[in-house]
Amino acid sequence: MATVLFPRSPLGPNDLVDETTFSDPSFCEEEKLMYVLSKTLAEDAAVRFAKANNIDLIVMNPALVTGPILQPTLNFSVDVIVEFINGKNFFNRFVDVRDVALAHVKALETPSANGRYIIDGPIVTANDIEKVLREFFPDLCIDDK
């Protein structure tokens, strides 16, 4: 979603975001959104390379990917949850890693698939996250506020 959510004009609550929305590299650089800038430039380079070399390219733009992890260390997505536990702001758009994997398989197996796809789940509130954390990690001291 990094390549989608940061156009030059900030998004308002009623603005539509879809596969035609692109983050603006100049805006990202001005605002020091380097992760977003790197993702945006990488997608642009991939699209240009694919066109120049007649390669069929499908771009997947997932929300924050969560779910079972393979490595024993924290990755960015898990760290977002840890930061939430520690009282910091959180993302409210999540998608399960298994759904992202399935979307990639479907894109590969569907001849008509092309372009960009947003992979997103329902909006998740702080209360939703607290409920899950309390259920699976009852020993955590999660502040009610």
Secondary structure, 3 states (H helix, E strand, C coil): CCCCCCCCCCCCCCCCCCCCCCCCHHHHHHCCCHHHHHHHHHHHHHHHHHHHCCCCCEEEEECEEECCCCCCCCCHHHHHHHHHHCCCCCCCEEEEHHHHHHHHHHHHHCCCCCEEEEECCCECCHHHHHHHHHHHCCCCCCCCC
